[in-house]
Amino acid sequence: MIAFAVIFLGTAMLAAPLCIPAEAVAARTLAGYAAAACLLRVIDLACAPETFRPVQRIAILILPIVDPRRVSRMRERGFPWGRAVAGIALGAASMALFVTAHLFFAAEPPFGSTRQFARSMMAALAVLAAGESMDRLVRVAGAAAGFEIPPLYRAPALSRTLVEFWGQRWNLPVTTWLREHIHAPLARVGLRRTGTLLAFAVSGLVHVYPTAIGAGLAPAMAMGAFFLVHGAAVALEPRLGARSWPRALGHAYVVAIFALTMPLFSEALLRSIGF
């Protein structure tokens, strides 16, 4: 019965963005991401319904990026003005970078060209700033309502390995979900590497669906390829001993991997939001 309910709700959620006109590319894409995030929370609810209070069951549909079970009441209530200003500034910087990538590097430059690489790197910085902005603004909104929301991101630019970036700093609510539902169960039976690859495959699907309904099949395939490549890199990274490398070398390694692979992600993202 629970499995049927999850399938029904999941199908309805994923179908809802298709009601948005195809011309509204950005709206379709954003609705697709919201639907995917809601589906992850519904799976949480189906797996452990006893851990959710009634109000938390409603919250997962309002702000699905946050796991309501990890939200707590603030001991000392106060408005974090510094965090709010930083969030707004980072959001403005992100938008400026997206617009610059669109205006100064015309859409769909030849793949592998210098112009395409520059456009991709600007989009990568825009995504980084957007994540940091969302982290601050969501937590500011929570503080204004008297709630302490756990960090969504932890300074991903400081990562020294891919494992650190994906496992400890980037999009922590989704990372936690993937760890609890996919990686940890497989790791417990000795299939750690399989768990890593499968977690990245699922993460890829979460991004492929919004990209496909917003921009089409080719960008969606590029988006999926990005996550498959990073999944393989993360699975193999321990053999390189990257954790023991000097700090500067570790940062250079992470930047190099992203510089090589980011065009797959960035170009797909830009096209899926109409840029």
Residue, then its C-alpha position, 0 to 999 in steps of 0.5 A: m500500500i505504501a509503495f503504491a502511494v509513493i508510486f502514485l504521488g511520485t508520478a503525479m509530482l513528476a508529471a505536474p511540470l509537464c503542464i507548464p508550456a514548453e516555451a517557459v523553459a526556465a519555469r519547467t526546469l525549476a518545477g522539475y527540480a522542485a518535483a524531484a526534491c519533493l519525491l525524495r522527501v516523500i520516499d523519506l516519509a514512506c520509509a519512516p512515517e513514524t519519524f515525521r510529525p503532522v506539520q513536518r509532513i506538510a513542510i516537505l511539500i513547502l520546502p522539500i530541499v530541507d529535511p524537517r526532522r533536522v530543523s530545531r527551535m532556536r535557543e536565542r532568537g534573532f535576525p542574522w543580518g550579516r547572513a542575510v546581506a551575504g545571501i543577497a549579495l551572493g544571489a546578485a553575483s550569481m544572477a550577474l554571472f548567469v546573465t554575463a554568460h548569456l550576453f557575452f557568450a552567445a548561446e550554443p557556442p561550439f563545444g570545446s571552443t574557448r568561448q564555450f569553456a569561458r561560458s561554462m566556467m562563468a556558469a560554474l561560478a554562478v552555480l557555486a554562488a547560487g548554492e551559497s546564496m540559497d544556504r544563507l537565505v533559507r537559514v535566514a528565513g528559518a531564523a526569522a521564524g524561530f527555527e535553526i536550519p542545518p547548513l545546506y552547503r559548507a564552503p564547497a570551494l574549499s574542497r581538497t578532494l572530490v569525496e570532500f566536495w560531494g560528501q561533506r560540502w555540496n548540497l548536503p540535504v541531497t547528499t544525506w538522502l543518497r547516503e542514507h537510502i543508497h550508499a550506506p545500505l550497500a556499504r554495509v554489505g561490502l558494496r561501498r564502490t557500487g553504492t557510490l556509483l549508484a548514488f551518483a546515478v540517482s543524483g544524475l537522474v534528479h538532474v536529468y529529468p528537469t533538464a530533459i523537460g526544459a531543454g531536451l534530450a541532448p542537454a539531459m544526456a550531457m548532464g547525466a554524463f557529468f554525474l556518471v564521470h564524477g561518480a567513477a572519479v569519486a569511486l576511484e579517488p581513494r586509490l590515488g591517496a588524494r586525502s594525503w596530498p598537500r593542500a595546494l595540490g588537493h585544491a588544484y586537483v579538484v579545480a582541474i577535474f571540474a574544469l575538464t568536466m564542468p562544460l557537460f553540466s554548465e552548458a546543459l544547465l544554461r540551456s535548461i534555464g533559457f540561456 
